[in-house]
Amino acid sequence: MPTSHADVATEHASRYLQQLCKHWAHKFPVEFDPTHGTIDLSIGRTVMAADAAALHITVSTEEAGSIERLESVVADHIKRFAFREELTFDWKPTPA
């Protein structure tokens, strides 16, 4: 299963995690609290962990060609919530 990970530096990680989970909760299965979140999107799963310095995001998908799309969808949504700051998403493949 293709998987990738990004550590996004921000002091507002918990806020963005909760916003993203609430945003998608009406369409997809979502579980979250202030420090952990899981979203089962139609194209794959997103797992997030928030701490004081960063939002740690792991995305995975059954379809090899969909990992870049999933990375982009997740990053684009978080960037919209974080319009007051410039976030960097440096996605790295996770070894199988």
Protein Blocks (a to p, Z undefined) as FASTA:
>chain_A
ZZdddddddfklmmmmmmmmmmmmmmmccdddfkbccdddfkbccdddddfkbccddddd
fblklmmmmmmmmmmmmmmmmmmbccddddddddZZ
